[in-house]
Amino acid sequence: MNENVPNMMILCTILALFLSACFLTLGMTGQINLALHEAASTAAGQARSVQTVLTESSPDTFGGAQAFMIAVDHAKTGIRINIDGIEIREEDPAKLAKLALFETGAKYRAIYFRDNAGKLTGVQFQKLMPGEELS
């Protein structure tokens, strides 16, 4: 009998701790339910605070030097670059500058092409006429 007493005391202690944890959890669950009920009754009848509105984004407009640097950066990653309908495949900035496709004083509109996963596959730059960038 004396051999089983320590084991029984350990078992009783573990059982008491387990039951205490269960009662504490039940009490916390009750507090959470009460808080959720109060929050639901407070927010009942209120209009949504977030209204979703779809707006068309304005296209990106860049200066000639900015468009050139974007073309250089993207050409290194293998993304197709078109400038006014001319596709460039040149990765070297010096060789690309010699092609003289970009005018430094002009403005360019960038149109981005993406695949089904949303990954950028191409960028098309279109030269804007004077005054067109304001519209």
C-alpha positions in Angstrom: 0.0 0.0 0.0 2.8 2.4 0.8 4.2 1.9 -2.7 1.0 3.3 -4.3 0.6 6.3 -2.1 3.1 8.6 -4.0 1.7 7.5 -7.4 -1.8 8.3 -6.2 -0.8 11.7 -4.9 0.9 12.5 -8.2 -2.2 11.3 -10.1 -4.5 13.5 -7.9 -2.2 16.5 -8.3 -2.2 16.1 -12.1 -6.0 15.6 -12.1 -6.5 18.7 -9.9 -4.3 20.8 -12.3 -6.1 19.5 -15.3 -9.5 20.3 -13.9 -8.3 23.8 -12.8 -7.1 24.4 -16.4 -10.4 23.3 -17.8 -12.4 25.6 -15.5 -10.1 28.5 -16.2 -10.6 27.9 -20.0 -14.3 27.7 -19.6 -14.3 31.0 -17.7 -12.1 32.7 -20.4 -14.4 31.3 -23.1 -17.4 32.9 -21.3 -15.6 36.2 -21.2 -14.8 36.1 -24.9 -18.4 35.2 -25.7 -19.6 38.1 -23.6 -17.2 40.5 -25.3 -18.2 39.4 -28.8 -21.9 39.7 -27.9 -21.3 43.3 -26.6 -19.3 44.2 -29.7 -22.0 42.8 -32.0 -24.8 44.7 -30.3 -22.7 47.9 -30.4 -22.0 47.6 -34.1 -25.5 46.5 -35.0 -27.2 48.8 -37.4 -24.1 50.8 -38.3 -23.1 51.3 -41.9 -19.9 49.7 -43.2 -17.0 51.9 -42.5 -15.0 50.6 -45.5 -16.7 51.2 -48.9 -15.2 49.5 -51.9 -15.0 51.6 -55.0 -13.2 50.6 -58.2 -11.3 53.4 -59.9 -9.3 53.2 -63.0 -5.7 54.1 -62.2 -4.0 56.7 -64.3 -1.1 55.4 -66.5 2.4 56.0 -65.4 4.2 58.9 -67.1 7.9 59.1 -67.2 10.5 61.5 -68.6 12.9 60.2 -71.3 15.8 59.6 -68.9 13.5 57.8 -66.4 12.0 55.6 -69.2 15.5 54.8 -70.4 16.7 53.7 -67.0 13.5 51.6 -66.5 14.1 50.0 -69.9 17.8 49.2 -68.9 16.7 47.7 -65.6 14.0 45.6 -67.1 15.9 44.4 -70.1 18.5 42.8 -67.7 15.7 40.7 -66.1 14.4 39.4 -69.5 11.2 41.4 -69.6 10.1 42.5 -73.1 10.5 46.2 -73.7 8.7 48.1 -76.5 9.4 51.7 -77.3 6.8 53.2 -79.7 6.2 49.7 -81.2 9.9 48.8 -81.5 11.0 45.9 -79.4 14.4 46.2 -77.9 16.5 43.3 -76.9 19.6 45.2 -75.9 20.8 44.8 -72.3 23.9 47.0 -72.5 23.0 50.6 -71.5 25.7 52.1 -73.8 24.4 50.2 -76.8 20.8 51.0 -75.9 21.8 54.7 -75.7 23.4 54.5 -79.2 20.1 53.3 -80.6 18.6 56.7 -79.6 15.1 55.4 -79.1 14.4 57.7 -76.1 14.3 61.4 -76.3 15.4 63.0 -73.1 13.0 65.9 -73.3 9.9 63.8 -74.2 7.4 62.2 -71.9 6.5 58.5 -72.1 3.5 56.6 -70.9 4.2 53.1 -69.6 1.8 50.2 -70.2 2.5 47.0 -68.3 1.8 43.5 -69.4 1.4 40.6 -67.0 0.7 36.9 -67.2 -2.1 35.0 -65.5 -0.1 34.8 -62.3 0.4 38.6 -62.2 4.1 38.4 -63.1 5.4 41.3 -65.2 6.2 40.1 -68.7 6.5 43.3 -70.7 6.6 47.1 -70.6 5.5 49.2 -73.6 6.5 52.9 -73.7 4.5 55.3 -75.8 5.8 58.8 -76.5 3.3 61.5 -75.6 2.7 64.5 -77.7 3.2 67.9 -76.1 0.2 68.7 -73.9 -1.0 65.1 -73.9 0.5 64.4 -70.5 -2.0 66.8 -68.9 -5.0 64.7 -69.9 
